[in-house]
């Protein structure tokens, strides 16, 4: 069967009336859906979460301003008057830099708080030597924030992919129901004309009343099928209207473009699918959290160095102010059993294992399904060609039977059988086309390629 015959068969399958008004294509509906449906708006909000989370993690690098003032007067005596203002900045690396100014005076000023009369400016550098040297919560947070941008984008694409698939499924059902109704109405119109001819022949005495009764029964049976098809079309239309609100009663579907059905990406990796990407990014996120827990197994050993000034100037010293006007501090801390950190690492490892298992299972299942539906789409296309050929044969047999009937060499019963066989062949082809299209949209859904 050549391509022109296949296209003709597909056209006859869905019987899209040439003069139909208010035709609405799948692409038009899809465009409206992604722009206006509440779930599409939800996807936009989900995507905006990523930059917000990244900004939150970047907040750890924001410089922090601190002001402290402490004063005590008792019975007219100024015990102390102490003030400090400072700025501290955590760099993207392990180093933390701080600067500030201290002023203190009073009768009973603590010796540790004593500063020059002009006050004392300082510049400090704080460095972790063990825990926090290679990585820390700030650096891990920045990486998690970057992952969050991609992860929320993937989650938004998951929602959009679901919307596209849901719309495509309902649109196909509407297209199929519309085609079946058109087929039944075609047979009904033929039976109406035949019954009217019989009635005229009956009035002329050329036909028996039983022939008219038989034609009436056939017409009534066909009208039942038409009414049933109208109900099914109404249900399909209503289901579609739940997603596409502008749908009107006189809107008609447009057959899917052949390129949409045939130009499929070959089966391959599904790593670009948003669900797989989201799981992979989730795995990367829990891996980063595990790395932070591992870092917390190390002891805390922090070094701080303060360069001190006389007012805002470096003091005059016998040597370098870096060695004669400074404050040095070392702090160390380590829990004896460190159960919290060890449990955190263990839980982190378990989360990584769970995430890896989910990713592997989902990837395998999706890849297998994608290959299966790609194969099914090809096989349905072959069946569709065969079904279209059978439908053409049924049409030819019907035409021949009508000629025999007109010549008086056939019966109304045989003609009705041919018409029902023709109707069944057309509906069968419509079902095959529906099955093929469903396989195609399922494959596109599994590959997230629309």
C-alpha positions in Angstrom: 0.0 0.0 0.0 1.6 3.3 -1.0 1.6 6.5 1.1 -1.2 8.2 -0.8 -3.5 5.3 -0.1 -2.5 5.3 3.6 -3.2 9.0 3.9 -6.6 8.5 2.2 -7.4 5.7 4.6 -6.5 7.8 7.6 -8.7 10.6 6.2 -11.6 8.2 5.7 -10.9 6.8 9.1 -11.6 10.0 11.0 -14.0 11.4 8.3 -13.1 15.0 9.1 -15.8 16.9 7.1 -14.2 19.1 4.5 -16.7 21.9 5.2 -16.7 21.5 8.9 -16.6 24.8 10.8 -14.9 25.6 14.1 -12.3 22.9 13.7 -9.8 22.7 16.6 -6.5 21.0 16.2 -4.5 19.2 18.9 -1.7 21.7 18.6 -4.1 24.6 19.2 -5.4 23.0 22.3 -2.0 22.1 23.5 -0.8 25.7 23.1 -3.8 27.0 25.0 -3.4 24.4 27.8 0.2 25.2 28.5 -0.6 28.9 28.7 -3.8 29.0 30.6 -4.6 25.8 32.5 -4.1 26.0 36.3 -1.7 23.0 36.3 0.4 24.9 33.8 0.4 27.9 36.1 1.4 25.5 38.9 4.3 24.3 36.7 5.5 27.9 36.3 5.4 28.4 40.1 7.3 25.2 40.7 10.0 26.3 38.2 10.3 29.6 40.1 11.1 27.7 43.3 14.5 26.8 42.1 15.9 30.4 41.8 14.3 31.2 45.2 16.0 28.2 46.8 19.4 29.2 45.2 18.9 32.7 46.6 18.2 31.2 50.0 21.5 29.2 50.0 23.4 32.2 48.7 22.2 34.1 51.7 24.9 32.3 53.7 27.4 34.5 51.9 25.7 37.7 52.8 27.9 40.0 55.0 26.5 40.3 58.5 26.6 43.5 60.4 26.5 43.3 64.2 26.3 46.1 66.8 26.7 45.5 70.6 26.4 48.1 73.3 26.7 47.5 77.0 26.7 50.2 79.8 26.5 50.1 83.6 26.0 53.1 86.0 25.5 52.6 89.7 25.1 55.4 92.3 26.7 58.0 90.0 29.6 55.8 89.1 30.1 54.7 85.5 31.2 51.1 85.9 31.7 50.5 82.2 30.6 51.7 78.8 31.4 49.2 76.0 30.4 49.3 72.4 31.3 47.3 69.3 30.3 47.4 65.6 31.5 44.9 63.1 31.1 43.3 59.8 31.6 39.6 59.1 31.7 37.8 55.7 31.9 34.1 55.0 33.8 33.7 51.7 32.8 30.9 49.2 35.8 29.0 50.6 36.8 28.1 54.2 38.0 31.5 55.1 35.8 33.9 57.1 36.8 37.6 57.2 35.7 40.1 59.9 36.4 43.7 60.7 35.1 46.1 63.3 35.7 48.7 65.9 35.6 48.5 69.7 35.4 51.4 72.2 35.4 51.0 76.0 35.7 53.2 79.1 34.7 53.1 82.7 35.9 52.8 86.3 35.6 49.1 86.6 36.3 48.1 83.0 37.3 44.5 82.6 41.0 44.2 81.6 40.1 42.0 78.6 37.9 44.8 77.3 40.5 47.6 77.7 41.3 49.3 74.4 43.2 52.4 73.5 41.6 55.7 74.3 40.9 56.3 70.6 39.2 52.9 70.4 40.4 49.9 68.5 39.8 48.8 65.0 40.5 45.2 64.1 40.7 43.0 61.1 40.2 39.2 61.6 40.7 36.1 59.6 39.1 32.8 60.8 40.1 29.5 59.3 38.9 26.0 60.1 41.8 23.6 60.0 39.9 20.2 60.1 36.1 20.2 59.9 35.0 22.7 57.4 38.3 23.1 55.6 37.5 21.0 52.5 33.8 21.7 52.5 31.1 23.1 54.8 27.4 23.8 55.0 27.8 27.0 53.0 29.6 25.4 50.0 27.3 22.4 50.1 24.4 24.7 50.2 25.5 26.6 47.1 25.8 23.4 45.2 22.4 22.2 46.5 20.9 25.6 45.4 22.3 25.1 41.8 20.8 21.6 41.8 17.5 23.0 43.1 17.2 25.2 40.0 17.5 22.3 37.7 15.4 20.0 39.9 12.5 22.4 40.1 12.7 22.9 36.3 12.5 19.2 35.8 9.5 18.9 38.2 7.8 21.6 36.2 8.4 19.7 33.0 7.0 16.6 34.6 3.7 18.5 35.2 3.7 19.8 31.6 4.4 16.4 30.2 1.5 14.9 32.1 -0.7 17.7 30.8 0.3 17.1 27.2 -0.3 13.4 27.6 -3.7 13.8 29.3 -4.8 16.2 26.6 -3.6 13.9 23.8 -5.5 10.9 25.3 -8.8 12.8 25.6 -8.4 14.4 22.2 -7.9 11.0 20.6 -11.0 9.7 22.3 -13.0 12.7 21.0 -11.6 12.2 17.5 -12.5 8.5 17.6 -16.0 9.1 18.9 -16.6 11.8 16.2 -15.4 9.4 13.5 -17.7 6.6 14.7 -20.7 8.9 14.8 -19.9 10.1 11.3 -19.7 6.5 10.0 -23.0 5.6 11.7 -24.7 8.7 10.3 -23.5 7.8 6.8 -25.2 4.4 7.0 -28.3 6.0 8.6 -28.6 8.5 5.7 -28.5 5.6 3.2 -31.2 3.7 5.1 -33.4 6.7 5.3 -33.3 7.2 1.5 -33.9 3.5 0.9 -36.9 3.4 3.3 -38.4 6.4 1.5 -37.9 4.7 -1.8 -39.6 1.6 -0.5 -42.6 3.6 0.7 -43.0 5.2 -2.7 -42.7 1.7 -4.3 -45.3 0.4 -1.8 -47.7 3.2 -2.7 -47.2 2.3 -6.4 -47.8 -1.4 -5.6 -44.3 -2.5 -6.6 -43.2 -3.6 -3.1 -44.8 -5.6 -0.4 -45.5 -4.0 3.0 -43.1 -6.6 4.7 -40.2 -5.1 2.7 -41.0 -1.7 4.1 -41.2 -3.1 7.6 -37.8 -4.8 7.1 -36.3 -1.5 5.9 -37.8 0.3 8.9 -36.3 -2.3 11.3 -32.9 -1.9 9.8 -33.2 1.9 10.0 -34.4 1.8 13.6 -31.5 -0.4 14.5 -29.0 1.9 12.9 -30.6 4.9 14.6 -30.0 3.2 17.9 -26.3 3.0 17.0 -26.3 6.7 16.0 -27.9 7.7 19.4 -25.3 5.6 21.2 -22.5 7.2 19.2 -23.9 10.6 20.1 -23.8 9.8 23.8 -20.3 8.5 23.5 -19.2 11.6 21.6 -20.8 13.8 24.3 -18.9 12.0 27.0 -15.7 12.3 25.1 -16.3 16.0 24.5 -17.1 16.6 28.2 -13.9 14.8 29.2 -11.9 17.0 26.9 -13.7 20.2 28.1 -12.4 19.5 31.6 -8.9 20.4 30.2 -9.7 22.7 27.3 -12.4 25.1 28.6 -13.0 27.0 25.4 -14.4 23.9 23.7 -17.8 24.6 22.1 -20.6 22.3 21.1 -20.1 22.7 17.4 -16.3 22.3 17.5 -14.9 19.5 15.5 -11.6 17.6 15.8 -8.8 17.7 13.2 -7.0 14.4 12.5 -3.4 14.3 13.9 -0.7 15.2 11.5 1.0 12.2 10.0 4.4 13.7 10.9 3.4 13.6 14.5 2.5 9.9 14.2 5.6 8.8 12.2 8.5 11.2 13.0 9.3 9.5 16.3 12.7 9.7 18.0 14.3 6.3 17.9 14.4 4.4 21.2 17.5 5.3 23.2 18.4 6.8 26.5 15.6 8.2 28.7 18.0 10.2 30.8 16.7 13.4 29.4 13.1 12.6 30.6 12.1 15.1 33.3 11.2 12.4 35.8 14.6 10.7 35.3 16.4 14.1 35.5 14.5 14.9 38.7 15.5 11.6 40.3 19.1 12.0 39.2 19.3 15.5 40.6 17.7 14.2 43.8 20.4 11.6 44.0 23.0 14.3 43.6 21.3 16.3 46.3 21.3 13.5 48.9 24.9 12.8 47.9 25.9 16.3 48.8 24.1 16.0 52.2 25.9 12.8 52.8 29.3 14.5 52.1 28.4 17.2 54.6 27.7 14.5 57.2 31.0 12.9 56.5 32.8 16.2 57.0 31.2 16.4 60.4 33.0 13.3 61.5 36.2 15.4 61.7 37.1 17.2 64.9 36.6 21.0 65.0 39.8 22.9 65.1 39.5 26.6 64.3 42.1 29.3 64.1 41.4 33.0 64.4 43.8 35.9 63.9 43.0 39.5 64.7 45.2 42.4 63.6 44.6 45.2 66.1 44.8 48.9 65.6 45.2 52.1 67.7 42.0 53.7 66.8 41.9 53.2 63.0 45.6 53.3 62.6 48.2 50.6 63.0 50.0 51.1 66.3 53.7 52.0 66.5 55.6 48.9 67.6 59.3 47.8 67.8 58.6 45.3 65.1 55.8 44.4 62.7 52.3 45.1 63.9 51.4 41.7 62.5 53.5 40.1 65.2 53.2 42.8 68.0 49.6 44.0 67.7 47.4 41.0 67.2 45.1 38.5 69.0 45.4 34.8 68.2 42.8 32.1 69.1 42.6 28.4 68.6 39.5 26.4 69.5 39.1 22.6 69.4 36.0 20.5 70.0 35.1 16.9 69.5 32.4 14.7 71.0 33.8 11.6 72.6 31.4 9.1 71.0 30.3 11.3 68.1 27.2 9.3 67.6 25.2 12.1 66.0 27.7 12.5 63.2 28.2 8.8 62.7 24.4 8.2 62.6 24.1 11.1 60.2 26.6 9.5 57.8 24.8 6.2 58.0 21.4 7.7 57.3 23.0 9.7 54.5 24.4 6.5 52.9 21.0 4.8 53.2 19.3 7.8 51.4 21.9 7.6 48.6 21.2 3.9 48.2 17.5 4.4 48.1 17.8 7.2 45.6 20.1 5.1 43.4 17.6 2.2 43.5 14.7 4.5 42.5 16.7 6.0 39.7 17.8 2.6 38.3 14.3 1.1 38.6 12.6 4.1 37.0 15.2 4.3 34.2 14.9 0.6 33.4 11.1 0.6 33.5 10.8 3.7 31.4 13.3 2.6 28.8 11.6 -0.8 28.5 8.2 0.7 28.1 9.4 3.2 25.6 10.9 0.5 23.4 7.7 -1.6 23.7 5.4 1.3 22.7 7.7 2.3 19.8 7.5 -1.3 18.5 3.7 -1.3 19.1 3.3 2.0 17.1 5.1 0.4 14.2 3.0 -2.8 14.3 -0.2 -0.9 14.6 0.8 1.1 11.5 1.2 -2.1 9.6 -2.2 -3.4 10.9 -3.7 -0.1 9.9 -2.6 -0.5 6.3 -4.1 -4.0 6.3 -7.3 -2.8 7.9 -7.6 0.0 5.4 -7.2 -2.5 2.6 -10.0 -4.7 4.1 -12.2 -1.6 4.5 -11.7 -0.7 0.8 -12.7 -4.3 -0.1 -15.8 -4.1 2.1 -16.7 -0.8 0.4 -16.2 -2.5 -3.0 -18.4 -5.4 -2.0 -21.1 -3.0 -0.7 -21.0 -1.1 -4.0 -21.4 -4.4 -5.9 -24.2 -5.6 -3.7 -26.1 -2.3 -4.3 -25.8 -2.8 -8.0 -27.1 -6.4 -7.7 -29.9 -5.1 -5.4 -30.8 -2.4 -8.0 -31.0 -5.1 -10.6 -33.2 -7.2 -8.4 -30.7 -9.9 -7.9 -30.1 -9.4 -4.2 -32.2 -9.1 -1.1 -32.5 -6.3 1.4 -31.1 -8.7 4.0 -27.9 -9.3 2.1 -27.5 -5.6 1.3 -27.9 -4.8 5.0 -25.3 -7.4 5.9 -22.9 -5.8 3.4 -23.6 -2.4 4.9 -23.0 -3.6 8.4 -19.8 -5.4 7.3 -18.7 -2.1 5.7 -19.5 -0.2 8.9 -17.7 -2.7 11.0 -14.6 -2.6 8.8 -14.5 1.2 9.1 -14.9 1.2 12.8 -12.2 -1.5 13.1 -9.9 0.8 11.1 -10.8 3.6 13.4 -10.0 1.5 16.4 -6.6 0.5 14.9 -5.9 4.2 14.2 -6.8 5.0 17.8 -4.6 2.2 19.2 -1.7 3.4 17.0 -2.1 7.0 18.0 -2.3 6.0 21.7 0.9 4.0 21.3 2.5 7.0 19.7 1.5 9.5 22.4 2.5 7.1 25.1 5.9 6.7 23.5 6.2 10.5 23.3 5.1 10.8 26.9 7.8 8.3 27.9 10.4 10.2 26.0 8.9 13.7 26.8 9.2 14.6 23.1 6.1 16.3 21.7 
